[in-house]
Amino acid sequence: MSVIKHIFFACLFFFASTIIAQESAVKIPKRAGLYSAILPGAGQVYTKKYWKVPIIYVGLITSAYYIKGSHDLYDMYKQTYLNRLDGDRTDEFSTTYTDAHLLTLTEHHRRNREISALLFTLAYVLNIVDASVSAHLFDYDVSEDISLHIQPIYMAKENASGLSLSIKL
């Protein structure tokens, strides 16, 4: 049985290395988007835009950090307010904040948590869109000879003159 396993893994390694060795100049946008949806930044690696991966992770990690921080503060102020409503006035904020201040702080941190979650979602979706667009434009050829020619023309039939614009891409 172990011989069959070794043959299977050898074949798997051979086919995997053959597929990797055959580099394709055409990138599939759906595949790039799917890779980025599964693992943020994987679509950018697929389209060889490696410099974008740290930017994506900075956006995701920063927004996740603020989600966590705002959620912790929201829970702390909310629990302190609820404890005060139950009659327990022995908290660390008893001399600092009134009940109205605690409500304001609770709402402030709830709002910050929601905005941070929205920014996290936005960074995640932009990651997928960017990978797909990069795959669409992967084989787009920008020629060195891009030119605009302007020349005067005269149309005898209409007895009119004008300018002719031609763009060479």
N, C-alpha and C positions, 0 to 999 in steps of 0.2 A: 504494500500500500504506500510506503514512503517513496518508492521509486516513481509511482504515478504522480505523487505530490511534487517531486522534484522536476519531473518532466513538465507538469502543468505550470509551475512557477518559471521555468526556463522559457517556455513558450510565451507566457505572459510578459516576461521581461523583454524578449525578442520583439514581440509585436509593439510593445510600448515604446521601445527605443526606435523602432522603425517609424512609428507615427510621429514621434518628436523630431526625428531627423528630417522628415519631409515638411519643411517650413512653408507655410502658405502665405502668399502676399494678400490674399483675400480674407478679411475678417468678417465673421457673421455677426450682425448687430444683436440679434436675439440671443445668441450665445454669450456675447459680452454682457448684455443686460442681466441674463440669468446668473452668470458668474458673480456679478456685483450684487445681485439680490441675495445669493447664498452667502457670500463672504465679501463684505465691502472692500473694494480695492482690487478684487480679483479680475474684474473686467478691465481695469486700467492696466494691469499686468498683461492681460491677454492682448490688449491693443498696443502694448509696449510704451505706455505713458507712465513710466515708473515714478516720476517726480510728483504725480498727483496723489499717490497713495498716502504719504505722510499728511498731506492737507486734509484728506478725507478723515483719517483717524484723529487728527487734532480737532476737527469739527465735531465728530461723534463723541470723543472722550470728554471734551470740554462741556458739551451740552449735557452729557450723562452726569458729569460732576455737579453741575448746577441743579439738575433734577434731584439728585440725592441730597445736596445741601439744603435746598428749599423745602424738600419733603421733611427732612429731619427738624428743621426750624418750625415748619407748619405743625407737625405733630406735637412738638414741645409746647408751643404757645396754645394750641388747641386744648391739650391735656391740662395745662395750667388753668385755663379759663374754665374748663369743665369741673376741675377740682374746686375752684372758687365758688362755682354755682352750687356744689354739694356742701359748701360750708368750710372747706379746708383752705384756710388763708395762710398757711405756713409754706410758702414757696419762695424761691430765690428772687422773685420779681415783686414781692409784696410792697417794698418801699419804692420801687422804680416805676412800675406800670399800674395803671388803673384797669378795671375790667374793659372799658372802652378802648384803651390802648391795646390790650391783648386781642380784642376782636379785630382791630385794624391791622395789627401785625399778622394775625392768622390769615386774614384775607390777602394781605400783601404777599406773603410767602406761598399761598395757594396759587395766586396769579403768576408769580415767578416760576413756580413748578410747571404750570400749564404752558407758559411761553417757552420754557426750556424743552419741554417734551415736543412742542411744535417745531422748534429749531432742530432737535434731534431727528424728527421725521423728515424735515426738509433736507437735512444733510444726507440722510439715507437715500431719499428719492433722487436728489441731485447726483449722487454717486451712480445710480443706475442709469439715469438719463445721460450723464457724461460718458459712461462706458459705451452706451449704444451709439451716441453721436460720433464718438471717436472711431468706432468700428465702421460706421458709414463713411467717414472721411479718411480711413486708413490708407486707401490706395489712390486718393485724390492727388493728381499730378499738377503741380504748379510749375509751369514752364518759366524759364528765365526771360523769354521773349514775350513780354506783355507790353503792348504798345497801343497808343491812340494816335490816329492820323486824322488831321483836320485839313481839308482843302476846299477851296471855293469851287462851285459848279455853276454852270449856266444851262438852263433848260430852255432850248430854243422854241419848242412847241408851245410852252406856256408863257414864253417871254419873261422868265423869272430867274433870279439868281438866288443862291443860298450857300449853305455850308454842308459839306459831306463829312460825316464822322464815321470812322471805321475803327473797330477795336479788334486787335489780334490777341487771342488768348493762347 
